[in-house]
Amino acid sequence: MDLQRVSEVLAGEPAYRTRQVWEWTARGATSYEEMTNVSAETRVALTEQVPFSTLELMHEAVSSDGTIKALFHTHEGHPLEAVLMRFRDGRRSVCVSSQSGCPLTCTFCATGQMQFRRNLTEWEILDQALHFRRKEPIDHVVFMGMGEPMLNFDSVIAAARRLPDVGVTPRRTTISTVGWLPGLTRFVDEVTEPIRLALSLHAPADALRSEIMPVNDRFPLEAVLAECVRYYELYRRQVFVEYVMLDGINDSLAHARELAALLDRQIFKLNLIPYNPTGMYDGSSRERIQDFKDALHRAGFSPTVRLTRGRDIAAACGQLAATA
């Protein structure tokens, strides 16, 4: 739903008409025809001139655990994916993409192996959430799909600020970054809403992190973590740390001790992520992950291990590659 285009088409109508169209859309309407407080003539004009979604659904896959992955194309055919995760406690969380592809080439991530096309617009980001909202109410959104959100800061923040209309509060919105410093600094300085910040870390030292994530050569750990600390000091909100467990690469007890020494347990909340196969590495065993977690416990942290959703349809963390 491109509201800017809607406003242009409705230029001769009262200003509240665009707001009415958005309210219907945010509540899960599936077409302009459902908007009964909008005149039939206006609905026809919108149908003819403004596509109801900025994205075209190309394919959907449903996992054995209820997760749904949607493959979309932009108007010029650029691919992207979004995921609806259903949890037993009733949560409905949508993982959205901020770019078609990603230019940062993290080695553990399937998206990084794709060709990068472009940033997505505010409306293309929102239309991913709205697609699933038309199926059922949603209450969480994570910017952890394809792309680096801080490389598309303006569109990402604009989309996040509209999510409360869709049913997702700022406290249930999480934006993840690999540490793209210009965008991260803007996030700390400009975003006063309680939107959660997550850092994709994956190594406790610069040398190893640079091997796994080339972006670290440009923005090393000291600078990135300093911005995260500043975020905590300004807003007293913890930073979520994502740490993918790679067998024999970053999962030893020595790595766990380095990680504990690197991070302040009051500021950072650790989330260990079982590796979802993308062809580059082997994932750590359950025993190895448990030993790593226990070492962090002994250091005073309270780490969690992420529940893997949608692995059988390549919808889990790191697996999005825009394939049907």
C-alpha positions as CSV (number, residue, x, y, z in Angstrom):
1,M,0.0,0.0,0.0
2,D,1.8,3.1,-1.2
3,L,0.0,5.9,0.7
4,Q,1.9,8.6,-1.1
5,R,0.4,7.4,-4.4
6,V,-3.0,7.1,-2.8
7,S,-2.8,10.7,-1.6
8,E,-2.0,11.8,-5.2
9,V,-5.0,10.0,-6.6
10,L,-7.2,11.4,-3.8
11,A,-5.9,15.0,-4.1
12,G,-9.3,16.4,-4.7
13,E,-10.9,14.6,-1.8
14,P,-11.0,15.5,1.9
15,A,-7.7,15.0,3.7
16,Y,-9.1,12.3,5.9
17,R,-9.9,10.0,3.0
18,T,-6.3,8.8,2.7
19,R,-6.3,8.1,6.5
20,Q,-9.5,6.0,6.1
21,V,-7.8,3.9,3.3
22,W,-4.8,3.3,5.6
23,E,-6.9,2.4,8.6
24,W,-8.8,-0.3,6.6
25,T,-5.5,-1.6,5.2
26,A,-3.8,-1.7,8.6
27,R,-6.7,-3.7,10.0
28,G,-6.3,-6.4,7.4
29,A,-8.6,-5.4,4.5
30,T,-7.9,-7.5,1.4
31,S,-9.1,-5.0,-1.2
32,Y,-10.4,-1.5,-1.7
33,E,-13.9,-3.0,-2.1
34,E,-14.0,-3.7,1.6
35,M,-13.7,0.0,2.5
36,T,-17.4,0.7,3.0
37,N,-17.0,4.3,4.2
38,V,-15.2,5.2,1.0
39,S,-17.4,6.0,-2.0
40,A,-17.8,3.5,-4.7
41,E,-16.4,6.0,-7.3
42,T,-13.2,6.5,-5.1
43,R,-12.8,2.8,-4.7
44,V,-12.9,2.2,-8.4
45,A,-10.4,5.0,-9.0
46,L,-8.0,3.5,-6.5
47,T,-8.4,0.0,-7.9
48,E,-7.5,1.3,-11.4
49,Q,-4.6,3.5,-10.4
50,V,-3.0,2.2,-7.2
51,P,-2.0,-1.5,-6.8
52,F,-3.3,-2.7,-3.4
53,S,0.2,-4.0,-2.7
54,T,3.6,-2.7,-3.9
55,L,4.7,-6.4,-4.0
56,E,3.6,-9.3,-6.0
57,L,3.3,-12.6,-4.2
58,M,5.2,-15.3,-6.2
59,H,5.1,-18.3,-3.9
60,E,4.3,-19.4,-0.3
61,A,5.7,-22.3,1.6
62,V,4.3,-23.7,4.9
63,S,6.6,-25.4,7.4
64,S,5.6,-28.4,9.5
65,D,5.8,-26.1,12.5
66,G,3.3,-23.6,11.0
67,T,5.8,-21.1,9.8
68,I,4.9,-19.5,6.5
69,K,7.5,-18.1,4.1
70,A,6.4,-15.7,1.3
71,L,8.5,-14.9,-1.8
72,F,7.7,-11.6,-3.3
73,H,8.8,-9.6,-6.3
74,T,9.0,-5.8,-6.5
75,H,7.3,-4.0,-9.5
76,E,10.5,-4.5,-11.5
77,G,11.0,-8.1,-10.5
78,H,13.5,-7.9,-7.6
79,P,13.0,-10.8,-5.2
80,L,12.6,-10.7,-1.4
81,E,11.2,-12.9,1.3
82,A,9.3,-12.5,4.6
83,V,8.3,-15.0,7.2
84,L,5.4,-15.4,9.6
85,M,6.4,-17.4,12.7
86,R,3.6,-18.8,14.9
87,F,4.4,-19.7,18.5
88,R,2.5,-21.9,20.9
89,D,2.0,-19.1,23.4
90,G,0.0,-17.3,20.8
91,R,2.6,-14.9,19.5
92,R,2.6,-14.1,15.8
93,S,5.9,-12.6,14.7
94,V,6.8,-11.4,11.2
95,C,10.4,-11.3,10.0
96,V,10.6,-8.6,7.3
97,S,13.3,-7.8,4.7
98,S,14.8,-4.3,4.2
99,Q,16.7,-4.9,1.0
100,S,16.5,-7.3,-2.0
101,G,19.7,-9.2,-1.4
102,C,22.4,-7.8,0.8
103,P,25.8,-6.2,0.0
104,L,27.6,-7.1,3.2
105,T,28.3,-10.8,2.4
106,C,28.3,-12.4,5.9
107,T,29.6,-15.9,5.3
108,F,27.0,-17.7,7.3
109,C,24.0,-16.1,5.6
110,A,22.4,-17.3,2.4
111,T,21.2,-13.7,1.6
112,G,24.8,-12.6,1.4
113,Q,25.4,-15.0,-1.4
114,M,22.7,-13.4,-3.5
115,Q,23.1,-10.5,-5.9
116,F,22.2,-7.2,-4.2
117,R,19.5,-5.3,-6.0
118,R,18.4,-2.3,-4.0
119,N,16.9,-0.9,-0.8
120,L,13.2,-1.5,-0.3
121,T,10.8,1.4,0.2
122,E,8.9,2.1,3.4
123,W,5.7,0.7,1.7
124,E,7.5,-2.4,0.4
125,I,8.6,-3.2,3.9
126,L,5.1,-2.5,5.3
127,D,3.5,-4.7,2.6
128,Q,5.4,-7.7,3.9
129,A,3.8,-7.3,7.3
130,L,0.4,-6.4,5.8
131,H,0.4,-9.6,3.7
132,F,0.4,-11.7,6.9
133,R,-1.9,-9.3,8.7
134,R,-4.5,-10.2,6.1
135,K,-4.2,-13.8,7.2
136,E,-4.4,-13.2,11.0
137,P,-3.5,-10.6,13.6
138,I,0.3,-10.1,14.2
139,D,1.9,-8.7,17.4
140,H,5.7,-8.7,16.7
141,V,7.9,-7.6,13.8
142,V,11.6,-8.2,13.5
143,F,13.8,-6.6,10.9
144,M,16.0,-9.7,10.6
145,G,15.1,-10.8,7.0
146,M,17.1,-10.0,3.9
147,G,19.4,-7.0,4.0
148,E,21.1,-4.7,6.5
149,P,18.4,-2.4,8.0
150,M,20.9,0.3,8.9
151,L,21.9,0.6,5.3
152,N,18.2,1.6,4.6
153,F,17.7,3.6,7.7
154,D,15.0,6.1,6.6
155,S,12.7,3.6,5.0
156,V,13.1,1.1,7.9
157,I,12.4,3.7,10.6
158,A,9.4,5.1,8.7
159,A,8.0,1.6,8.3
160,A,8.6,0.8,12.0
161,R,6.8,3.9,13.0
162,R,3.6,2.8,11.2
163,L,3.6,-0.7,12.7
164,P,1.5,0.3,15.7
165,D,-1.4,0.9,13.3
166,V,-1.0,-2.7,12.2
167,G,-1.0,-4.0,15.8
168,V,2.7,-4.1,16.6
169,T,3.9,-1.7,19.3
170,P,7.5,-0.3,19.4
171,R,8.4,-2.5,22.3
172,R,7.5,-5.5,20.1
173,T,9.5,-4.3,17.1
174,T,13.2,-5.3,16.8
175,I,15.7,-3.9,14.4
176,S,18.9,-6.0,13.9
177,T,22.2,-4.7,12.6
178,V,25.6,-6.3,11.8
179,G,27.1,-3.0,13.1
180,W,26.8,-0.6,10.1
181,L,28.0,2.3,12.1
182,P,26.5,5.3,10.3
183,G,23.0,3.9,10.6
184,L,23.5,2.6,14.1
185,T,24.6,6.1,15.2
186,R,21.5,7.6,13.7
187,F,19.4,5.0,15.4
188,V,20.8,5.9,18.8
189,D,20.5,9.7,18.2
190,E,17.2,9.8,16.4
191,V,14.9,7.0,17.4
192,T,13.4,7.8,20.8
193,E,10.6,5.3,20.6
194,P,11.3,2.0,22.6
195,I,12.1,0.0,19.5
196,R,14.5,-2.8,20.4
197,L,18.0,-3.0,19.0
198,A,19.7,-6.3,18.2
199,L,23.4,-6.7,17.3
200,S,24.5,-9.5,15.0
201,L,27.8,-10.3,16.7
202,H,28.9,-13.9,16.1
203,A,32.5,-13.6,17.3
204,P,34.1,-12.2,20.4
205,A,37.2,-10.7,18.7
206,D,37.9,-8.6,15.6
207,A,40.1,-11.1,13.7
208,L,37.6,-13.9,13.8
209,R,34.6,-11.6,13.3
210,S,36.3,-10.1,10.2
211,E,36.6,-13.7,8.7
212,I,32.9,-14.4,9.3
213,M,31.6,-10.8,8.6
214,P,33.7,-8.6,6.3
215,V,31.8,-5.5,7.6
216,N,34.0,-5.8,10.7
217,D,37.0,-4.6,8.8
218,R,35.3,-1.3,8.2
219,F,33.5,-1.0,11.6
220,P,35.4,-3.0,14.3
221,L,33.9,-4.2,17.5
222,E,35.2,-1.4,19.7
223,A,33.3,1.3,17.7
224,V,30.1,-0.8,17.3
225,L,29.9,-1.8,21.0
226,A,30.5,1.8,22.0
227,E,27.4,2.9,20.2
228,C,25.4,0.0,21.8
229,V,26.6,1.2,25.2
230,R,25.6,4.7,24.4
231,Y,22.1,3.4,23.4
232,Y,21.8,1.7,26.8
233,E,23.0,4.8,28.7
234,L,20.6,7.1,26.9
235,Y,17.5,4.9,27.1
236,R,18.2,2.1,29.7
237,R,17.2,-0.5,27.2
238,Q,19.2,-3.7,26.8
239,V,20.8,-4.6,23.5
240,F,20.0,-8.1,22.2
241,V,23.1,-9.9,20.9
242,E,22.7,-12.6,18.3
243,Y,25.5,-15.2,18.2
244,V,25.2,-18.0,15.6
245,M,26.9,-21.2,16.7
246,L,29.4,-22.5,14.1
247,D,31.1,-25.9,14.8
248,G,34.8,-25.4,15.5
249,I,34.7,-21.8,14.5
250,N,33.3,-19.7,17.3
251,D,31.9,-22.2,19.8
252,S,34.7,-23.2,22.1
253,L,34.8,-22.5,25.9
254,A,37.6,-20.1,25.2
255,H,35.3,-18.1,22.9
256,A,32.6,-18.1,25.5
257,R,35.0,-16.7,28.1
258,E,36.1,-14.0,25.6
259,L,32.5,-13.1,24.9
260,A,31.8,-12.8,28.6
261,A,34.8,-10.6,29.0
262,L,33.8,-8.4,26.0
263,L,30.2,-7.6,27.0
264,D,28.6,-6.0,30.1
265,R,25.9,-8.4,31.3
266,Q,23.7,-5.4,32.4
267,I,23.7,-4.0,28.9
268,F,23.7,-7.0,26.6
269,K,21.2,-9.9,26.5
270,L,22.8,-12.9,24.7
271,N,20.8,-15.1,22.3
272,L,22.6,-18.2,20.9
273,I,21.4,-19.2,17.5
274,P,21.8,-22.8,16.2
275,Y,23.2,-22.6,12.7
276,N,20.8,-23.2,9.9
277,P,22.6,-24.9,6.9
278,T,23.4,-22.6,4.0
279,G,26.4,-24.6,2.7
280,M,29.4,-22.8,4.3
281,Y,29.7,-24.3,7.8
282,D,28.5,-27.1,10.1
283,G,26.4,-26.2,13.0
284,S,27.5,-26.7,16.6
285,S,26.1,-29.8,18.3
286,R,23.4,-29.5,21.1
287,E,26.0,-30.5,23.6
288,R,28.5,-27.9,22.4
289,I,25.8,-25.2,22.5
290,Q,24.8,-26.3,26.1
291,D,28.5,-26.1,27.2
292,F,28.8,-22.7,25.7
293,K,25.6,-21.5,27.4
294,D,26.7,-23.0,30.7
295,A,30.0,-21.1,30.5
296,L,28.1,-17.8,30.0
297,H,25.9,-18.7,33.0
298,R,29.0,-19.1,35.1
299,A,30.1,-15.6,34.0
300,G,26.8,-14.1,35.2
301,F,24.9,-13.9,31.9
302,S,21.4,-15.4,31.3
303,P,21.7,-16.5,27.7
304,T,18.9,-18.1,25.7
305,V,19.0,-20.5,22.7
306,R,16.8,-19.4,19.9
307,L,14.0,-21.7,18.9
308,T,14.5,-22.6,15.3
309,R,11.4,-22.1,13.1
310,G,10.8,-23.0,9.5
311,R,14.1,-24.8,8.8
312,D,12.4,-27.3,6.5
313,I,11.3,-24.6,4.1
314,A,14.6,-22.6,4.4
315,A,12.8,-19.9,6.4
316,A,15.0,-20.0,9.5
317,C,17.7,-17.4,10.5
318,G,20.3,-17.0,7.8
319,Q,18.5,-19.1,5.2
320,L,16.5,-16.5,3.2
321,A,17.7,-16.5,-0.4
322,A,14.6,-15.6,-2.4
323,T,14.0,-19.0,-4.0
324,A,10.7,-20.8,-4.5
